[in-house]
Amino acid sequence: MNMFLPGAKVGSHGNSSLMRFSVAYCGDQNMEAPLHVAAASLLLHADPEWTIDLHFILSDFDQQRRDRLLRTLELTRRSNYQAHFVPPPPDSTFAGMPSLHGNLVTYYRFLLPQLVDADRLLYVDCDTICFTDVTPLARVPMPYPSGFVSYGNVSRQPESQFFHRLGLGPDTATFNAGVMLLDLAAWRAEGRADSMLDFCRRYRDDLICCDQTALIATCAGKFTELDERYNLTLYPTTSVPDPAAMPGIYHFVGSPKPWDLGGRKMHRGFELYSRALELTDFGSHRTDYWRLSYWRRTYNIKGGYFRTLRRMLCVKEDD
């Protein structure tokens, strides 16, 4: 694969600062509205002395959708950013690898060393809202080429038996991969992108959480630990903190998400998401009932609906 695939550099805003930090998002049409929230909120909280290079690797985003994302970025009234739309890799790149909820976008992050011309990069999932400045991560020491917020250990993971077979001890530290700080130069030098794809093909039947399973298997216990504020996980039934009292990157994990079918009633973080959406070109939450992919996703995450409903019933019984 060619290094640094050409991508249109648009949305350039003036800033003479030599301090630059690259941030990447990967997504598809089902994540369009939350992507607006994720990118705009991160830009709003970034130190204005830094130029933020926003790299978007998006599946099935036509020019109209790109323009809408640029309008959202302009609504922040920040001038310290550049937006780069990078052509997504073809699905054939991930042949022999299991999909996540019917698509392969989740594996795009493995190719960031080849898609982004930078030495360090912050990858952030689209299902996030940022309430903190991420630019300190540009200078954080990285003893390992991949950085994550520590989250439990191997024994707590659904793939614990698989990790045991690979030789990982039950107390080995693990993480959620929704926020990743990458030393791209080291990834390139080690050929890590290709090795990650090879790993996923070799163990495709063991990848319960797809790319996250592969990342834990290869990085568990050997990753740069980031401050916990950079990945604060919110499940559908998690109590939502006050961002003013607990600033950080709020990450909607599990399913349904606030924007999914029924998310307005089933996700305790819906109001947090809805308020952030008001600052984007979307303005307010709308359910995409007309889109087949929306209903396909709803079917694919049905297990999450059952788990959330069960938890909601348990909470009511406790009350």
Salt bridges, closest charged atoms under 4 A:
GLU32 OE1 - ARG65 NH1 2.39
ASP53 OD2 - ARG20 NE 2.92
ASP53 OD1 - HIS84 NE2 2.91
ASP119 OD1 - ARG188 NH1 3.79
ASP125 OD1 - ARG109 NH2 3.40
ASP125 OD2 - HIS251 NE2 3.44
ASP127 OD1 - HIS251 NE2 3.20
ASP127 OD2 - LYS257 NZ 2.75
GLU190 OE1 - ARG192 NH2 2.56
ASP198 OD1 - ARG201 NH1 3.76
ASP205 OD1 - ARG204 NE 3.71
ASP206 OD1 - ARG165 NH2 2.93
ASP211 OD2 - ARG109 NE 2.78
ASP227 OD1 - ARG229 NH1 3.35
ASP260 OD1 - ARG297 NE 2.86
ASP281 OD2 - ARG68 NE 2.95
ASP281 OD2 - ARG71 NH2 3.25
ASP288 OD2 - ARG291 NH2 2.53
